[in-house]
Amino acid sequence: MRISGIFLVNHIKWVGCQGSRPEFRGYTCSLWKLFHTLTVEAGTHPEALDGTGLEADPQAVLQTIRGYVRTFFGCKGCSQHFEEMAKESMDSVKTADQAILWLWKKHNLVNSRLAGHLSEDPKFPKVPWPTPDLCPACHEEIKGLHSWNEDQVLLFLKRHYGGDNLVDTYAADQGDTGEGGSPPQGREPERGLASPEKPRGDQRAESLRPPRALPPGPRLSDGSRLGLDGRLQSPSGAEGRREVETAVPFLGMGFSSLDMSLCVVLYVASSLFLMVMYFFFRVRSKRWKVRHHRPSV
């Protein structure tokens, strides 16, 4: 598909944000990665803001992210949570390095709130990040309590989200040869993060969504996936579609077509049983009256 000269792919293929199931990680994970990359690049290349009127504003990127989440992010509850965090402490950011650390702290705060929720990928648990195996120097122990070495965290974030750690290896494989396929010739593909992380590596798949904004949805089989239109798709053709359809909630209430069929059968059976019992006792009552009837004198 092409919109105003921009080519959009026909399918979703995550690399650094691929979850263990289609409903995990994905878009919100990539959004967090983009936000972190923007804060790091703004500090590394401040000249990018020349001529914008925001050259001396250390909050320029954070305020832009804040406006995007407030205006365009589809989850109202999520945007409200982000807005509350911004109102609470974003004004305290005075340097570009503080902007990088502010976003990192708030991301870990979101992770703590969503840990153990249905939106959490079991293979990518929401834990404080970076983990000790990624950045041992970032972790300290003071009087038996865990503490962050923010100087080391800042260095790690600049390395991890810096331009030298971005590659475009996977971008050329995102599209098909037809409409919505590869970018046109002469146009460089978008750059992505260097490589997909190990399951307990980069845990930044965390979502902006609060727990109450995520009602439990149907479990998808390993062979099924979600298309761009939000419908369930299966690579196994008609047979796969029939298999997936049995897991689709009925009227959004969590009932499958099999559940509804059983309900109808039980309803009919119980109705017939009640009718039989009614006529049985009705006939029995009449017989009892005839047998014990005594004409009055």
MOVEN-V558773 format. One line per field, one symbol per residue. phi: phi as a letter, one per 20 degrees, with the letter a starting at -180 (. if undefined). burial: b if it has 9 or more other ideal C-beta (glycine too) atoms within 8 Angstrom, else e. A space follows every 10 residues. Layout:
phi=???
burial=???
//
This chain:
phi=.cclndedfe becedfcfef cgedlmffff ffffffffff ffffcfffef nendgedfeg fffffgffff edffefffff ffffffffbf fffdcfffff ffffffffff gffefnffff ffecfecgcf fgfebfffdc cdlndfbeef ffffffffff dfffddcdge ffefdefefm effffndfff ecfgbfefgd efeeefefff gfecffdffe ffedbeefen efccfemfff ffffffeffe lmdneeffff ffffffffff ffffffffff ffffffffff fdfcffe
burial=ebeeeebebb eeebbbbebe ebebbbebbb bbbebbbbbb bbbbebeebe eeeeeeebbb bbbbbbebbb eebebebbbe bbbebbeeeb eebeebebbb bbbbebbbbb bbebbeeebb beebbbbebb beebbeebbe eeeeeeeebe ebbbebbbbb bbeebbbbeb bbebbbeeeb bbbeeeeebe ebbeeeeeeb bbbbbbbbbb bebbeeeeeb beebbbbeee ebbbeeeeeb bebbbbbbbb eeeebbbebb eebeeeeeee eeeeeeeeee eeeeeeeeee eeeeeee
//
